[in-house]
Amino acid sequence: MSVPVALMVGLGALATSCSTGAPEETLADDFLCQLPTPAARDAVLKAVGADEVSTTIFARPSTLVQRVEDDLRHWTTEKGALPTDVCLFQRVAGEPGGSVRISFQWATPEKGKVAGRPLRDARRYVVNGLPAEANEGDAKLSFSCVMPGDLRGASRQAQLVGWVALTGGPRQGLQSDGDVRHVTLAYLMAQRAVEALGCENEPLRGEPVVKPGT
């Protein structure tokens, strides 16, 4: 039986993220931060070392769309783009423990490798044919997200990177098992972002299957 996950929305963070220029909202405010499967919930709970977590929402769907579009308009292969934080999962009631942060950013594609900042001492994986990496503190994967409208051409030149950043919590079990959990979590949360962004190429289909990379 899966352990229930408490939801505590960071209203201040959400309010400051809103913009009058954001597209009309069609998805729930907490859509990006809903843990969509038992595998995602298990990954978060084990990462923070708790039976429950609180969720702080930094970006609702329309906010993510606006930031990703704005970043892409200013993105260059030399400059890159800063990550957009979306969710933070922590132990409830301020108890000591770890945290899990979900972020997305544009980066320059690298053939056969995950785009974006390299991870130190990273172990490589492949999830549904896409490159992924993980180490003690982070996991990430990158994929093509062809944006609709006037950004279609620019988005074909970049890749979107989904980040899972872990801090402070105890690591349960083998490191390789933790890697698989965190790469799986990165993929599942990125599926939410893909739906919100309307990626025309539908890059993240099906349940994630994580395999060792080369």
Buried (B, 14 or more C-beta within 10 A) or exposed (E): EEEEBEBBBBEEBBEEBBEEEBBEBEBEBBBBBBBEBEBBBBBBBBBBBBEBBBBBBBBBBBBBBBBBBBBBEEBEEEEBBEBBBBBBBBBBEEEEBBBBBBBBBBBBBEEEBBBBBEBEEBBBBBBBEBBBBBBBBBBBBBBBBBBEEEBEEBBBBBBBBBBBBBBBBEBEEEEEEBBBBBBBBBBBBBBBBBBBBBBEEEBBEEEBEBEEBE
